[in-house]
């Protein structure tokens, strides 16, 4: 047996795994290419953008320009982080073309995430750029804004909404991160536009059981129905606002260092960036047989904010997302074991609608039934929750619904999900999981389902070690 230390709550937990287990850790199982000079990479990309003239040519004294950028959830906040480096260079290039700085606005593309505070912007944008634009021209997107553009539906039937500032600008620039994601393979590209600059009705077109419970949602693939929806919505947004969005995407490594930068038209940027991202994100394990048991550790605090490992809805989404990333190395009907504190702390300061949503969910037999109910619709449209989102830095109430869609995935594809170390086991049961006291007990129960001497795949620090990877077997392309 071997001892493995996994994330758990506010600290860690040591568990014993068979010596034959595959332990996936950065620096041991895989490594990254070295980051490149991000300043040089951004300047090079902007010099020859795909399908666009240069920013100097696109700018001008009378042009109104908006630069949208991702929120704190992804991308890092170190000095060479893509947002921190690229925004000043983009502003510089626009000014060289005669653009007046007072005609440039920065827009945080939060989608339905909580709006970012001034202090948070200082942290991941840097003081110099923030002070240039704060307070009148550094803004948060509001997915509930009364002036949100509504462009009906696209050819796939998805609702199409768009931020008004982006629609009214002469030039809209979108900064993105091409980083491993279970939601359509990668962040950035059309995903950034479709989720960051729209409203809950549009996001509800794809962050829902109809999309996330499809078989092709699994495997974190860029060739999926969800990815098609991102592209369709993004192109319909561009048609609605009457212009193409200029994007500046960076491929990121484990620690959010820049590996490549592509700029210009969205489809062309995706085509150029994804092969580079594949090289660092697609990790092939040194065996041909899929795992019977997937083991993971969940901290209390990770990308969506404090409480992800204790809030049962967010905990379930995290497990579903990691299952998607490991899908090609895990057999359907296998068992998941997750170490999670699951103590029912919903963090109401950030996620005020979540406890109410969890309680209503318990009235229904399946998550899909709840999500299609009037109860779910009533919470989504609750004035107080939406007011808090728009004015007091909280997540939108529909965010909980979208997380339930992803959090239901483990119960669709695994024969059981065992939660080790839940402080309040009822919350794990409420998500359809099975709480157990010890890891040894979980392994014994797993063997009853998958047989003796199971093949074990463990991702002990998948949520705290940096940008996630997508796992494949040795023989898979």
Beta strands, then each sheet from edge to edge (+ up, - down):
strand 1: 2-9
strand 2: 11-17
strand 3: 22-23
strand 4: 65-69
strand 5: 104-108
strand 6: 138-140
strand 7: 149-153
strand 8: 159-162
strand 9: 171-178
strand 10: 180-181
strand 11: 185-186
strand 12: 246-252
strand 13: 258-265
strand 14: 282-284
strand 15: 291-299
strand 16: 301-302
strand 17: 305-306
strand 18: 330-339
strand 19: 416-420
strand 20: 434-436
strand 21: 456-459
strand 22: 470-472
sheet 1: 2+ 1- 15- 18- 19- 20-
sheet 2: 2+ 1- 15- 21- 3-
sheet 3: 6+ 5+ 4+ 9+ 12+ 13-
sheet 4: 7+ 8-
sheet 5: 10+ 11-
sheet 6: 14+ 22+
sheet 7: 16+ 17-
end
